[in-house]
Amino acid sequence: GKRSHVGRSTQLMGPLLLGPNNSIGEECLLQRSVLGSNVTVRDNCSVVDSHLWGNVVVEEGAQLRGAIVCEGAVVRKGAVVTRGCVVGRGCVVGEGVHLKEFTRITCAAEVEDEDDYSGFDDSSSEEESSSEDEDSSSGEEEDEGGSEGSYEKVKSKDAVVEGTPQNTTDPSVDIVTNHEVVGADGLGRVYVPSPPDDYDSD
């Protein structure tokens, strides 16, 4: 890429796409991968079959194999990020951590979905029945916060809340971190997507 530096002892094996302003250290292997802009890969790293977005930092001796590392994320010294892993925006994989295959890490707050369709009118027949229930349910909604944005609740169960997201404009937001997965110096929680609803064909 334009204005990039690649160490003389580093091996580049195609197909490979390097964005602008990258810094690649010595004794690295980059193969079948895409690196966005402003990526730093320090000495003795291996990046194979992976996609690194912009402003990613990969520290000394780290290995990435078949992974996606999103904007502003950091993979610390000696960490191993394996096949199918996704390291979310602003997350940190701690020093010496070995992420199991298909692990997904995020810094985003977890949202409880009580009713996916709460903001939509279903039909006119349901409007009549819902208007009868409004008086009894409005008190319950106010207890939970009273505003439309109150459905977002950060879960801190089985995790330690610490730090401030690197890529957020709101410094008051805490990040839920699973230190047993990302390491003591890591940042982010495991994201497990909810399975799709089972729809009956009847």
N, C-alpha and C positions, 0 to 999 in steps of 0.2 A: 504494500500500500504506500501511498504518497507520504513522505516525511516519516517513514517508519525505520526503526533500527532493529536489525536481526543479528544476533551473535554469530561470529564466524564459524564456531563449532556446532551450531544448531543445524539439524536436518529438516528440510522442508520437502515433504513428499505429497505430490498432488493426487487428486484434485484438492486445491487449497485456495481459499480466498481470504486475504488480509486487508482490513480496512485501513484508513489513514491514521497517522500518529500512534502507531503501535510500537511497543518496546519489548523485544523478545531477547531473553538472556542467552547465556552460553550453555552448551551441552543439552539442548532441548530437542524434542521430537514433535513436530507438528505434521499431522497426516489426515487427509480427508476431512478437513474441518473448515469452519467459517469463523473468523474473528472480526467483530465490529470495530468501530473507531475507539481510539484512546485505550486500548487494552494493554495491560502490562503482564507479561509472563516472565517470571524470574528464572534463575539458573536451574538446570537439571529437572525440568518439567516435561511431562508428556501430555499432549493434547491430541487425541485420536478420535475420529468419528464424532466430533462434538461441535456445538454451536455456542459461541460466546458473544453476547450482545455487547453494547458499548460500555466503556468505563469499568470493565471487569479487571480485577487484580487476582493473579494466580501466583502464590508465593513459592519459594524454593522447594523443589522436590515433590510438588503436588502432581497427581495423575488424574486426568480426566479421560474417561473412555465411554463414548456414546452418551454424553450428557448435554443438557442445555443449561447454561448459566446466564441469568438475566441481568439487565441493566444495573450497574453499580454493585454487583455482588462481589464477595471476596472469598477465595479458597485459600485457607492458611497453609503454612509450611507443612509438607509431608502428608497432606490430606489426600484421600482417594475418593473420587466421585465416579461411580460405576454406571453401567448401562441403564438407560431409561430414567436416570435421575434428573429432576428439575430443581435448580436452585433459584428461588424467586428474587425479585427485585430488592436490592439492599440487604439481602441475607448474607450471613457469614458462616462458612463451614470451618469449624475450629481446627487448630493444629493437630495433626496426626489422626484425625477422624476418618473412619472408613464408612461411607454411606452405602447401605445395602441397595441392591438393584431396585429401580423404580420408586425410590423415595422422593417425595415432593416436599420442598421446604418453602414456606412463605412468611412474610412479615405482616400480611394483611390480617385485620381483625376478623375473628370468626363471627358469622351472623347466624342467629337462630331464626329459622324459617317456620313460624307458627302457621302462617297461611299465605301461600304463594300468590293467591288471587285477591288479597285484601283490598287492593286499590282499583279493582275493576267491578263494574256492574254486570252481573251475569245475565239477568233477563228481567222483564217487567213483572213476571209472576213472583219471582224471588224478592223483588223490591218490596212487595206488600208484606211478605212474611218477615223480611229483615227489618222493616220499620217497626213492627211489633216488638222485635227483640232489641231494638236500639236502646230503649230506655233502660232495660235491665243490663245490657252489656256495656253501656257507656261508662259506668262506674268502674268496671274492671279494666277498661282500656286506660283510664286516667291513672289507675294505680301503677300501671306499667310505664308511665312516663308522660302520657297525655299528648304527645306530638307524633307526627308521622315518622320522624327520624328515630324514634325511641326503640325501634325493633332491633337495632344493632347493639349487641351486648358482647363484650369481650369475655371469653371464658378463660379463667386462669387455673382451672382444676388440673392437677397433675402436671403443672408447669410453673416456671418461675417468671414473673413479670419483671422486666428490667429494660433499660435503655430507651433510646428514642430512635424512631425510624430515620434512616439516612436520607430517604427520598420522599419525605412527606413535608407538607407546608405547615402542619399542625404539631408543634413541639410538645403539646400536652398529651399526645397519644402514646401509650405504652405498648410494647411488643411482648406477646406471649412467646416464651422461648422454651423449647424442649432440650435442655442441656444434655440429657442422656443420649440424644441423637446428634446434635450439632457440636457438642463439646462444651467445655467450661467457658471458652472464649468465643463461642459461636453465638449466632443471633438468628432466630426464626423458629417456627413451629412446624410440625409435620401436618401437611394438608392431605386429608383423605376425602376425595369427592364423594358426595352422597349418591347412592345408586339411583337410577331413574325409576320413577313411579311405575308400578305394574298397571297397565291399562287392560281391562277386560274387553275382548272383542265382541261380547254379547250386546 
